[in-house]
Amino acid sequence: MIAFDLVYLPIFMDSLAEIVDYFESELFFSEAQITTFVTNIDKKVQILKFQPAHHQDIAERFGFSEKTYRINIGKYYSLLYRVNETEQKVYIGRVFSQRQMKIDFGD
C-alpha cells in the first residue's frame, strides 16, 4: 500500500492556533485538554496517509471548485483537506467551528 504525503498548509497552523488561543483565553482549558484536542486531530489526519478519500466530498455542498473533504473533530470542529492523486499528497487545510456560516479552504 502506498502512503500519501501529508502537507500542512499555513492556514491549518493559523486556524489551529486561533482555536487553541480561544480555548486558553476564553474557555480556560487546561494544557491536557488542549493536548487531547490536538492529538485527536493528529490521529485522524494520520489515517489519511493510507485512506486519503475516506471522508465525504463536500465540494458541491459548500461551493468549492475541486474535491474537498471534511473530517469532524469532536462535536464542534471540522478540518478540510484535499487529495492530489497524481502527486500522492494530502493537503491539510483549515480547522473551523462547525457553527461558522461561511467556510473556505484557505487558498
C-alpha positions, 0 to 999 in steps of 0.5 A, spaced: 500 500 500 502 506 498 502 512 503 500 519 501 504 525 503 501 529 508 502 537 507 500 542 512 498 548 509 499 555 513 492 556 514 491 549 518 497 552 523 493 559 523 486 556 524 489 551 529 492 556 533 486 561 533 482 555 536 487 553 541 488 561 543 480 561 544 480 555 548 486 558 553 483 565 553 476 564 553 474 557 555 480 556 560 482 549 558 487 546 561 494 544 557 491 536 557 485 538 554 488 542 549 493 536 548 487 531 547 484 536 542 490 536 538 492 529 538 485 527 536 486 531 530 493 528 529 490 521 529 485 522 524 489 526 519 494 520 520 489 515 517 489 519 511 496 517 509 493 510 507 485 512 506 486 519 503 478 519 500 475 516 506 471 522 508 465 525 504 466 530 498 463 536 500 465 540 494 458 541 491 455 542 498 459 548 500 461 551 493 468 549 492 471 548 485 475 541 486 474 535 491 474 537 498 473 533 504 471 534 511 473 530 517 469 532 524 473 533 530 469 532 536 462 535 536 464 542 534 470 542 529 471 540 522 478 540 518 478 540 510 483 537 506 484 535 499 487 529 495 492 530 489 492 523 486 497 524 481 502 527 486 500 522 492 499 528 497 494 530 502 493 537 503 491 539 510 487 545 510 483 549 515 480 547 522 473 551 523 467 551 528 462 547 525 457 553 527 461 558 522 456 560 516 461 561 511 467 556 510 473 556 505 479 552 504 484 557 505 487 558 498 
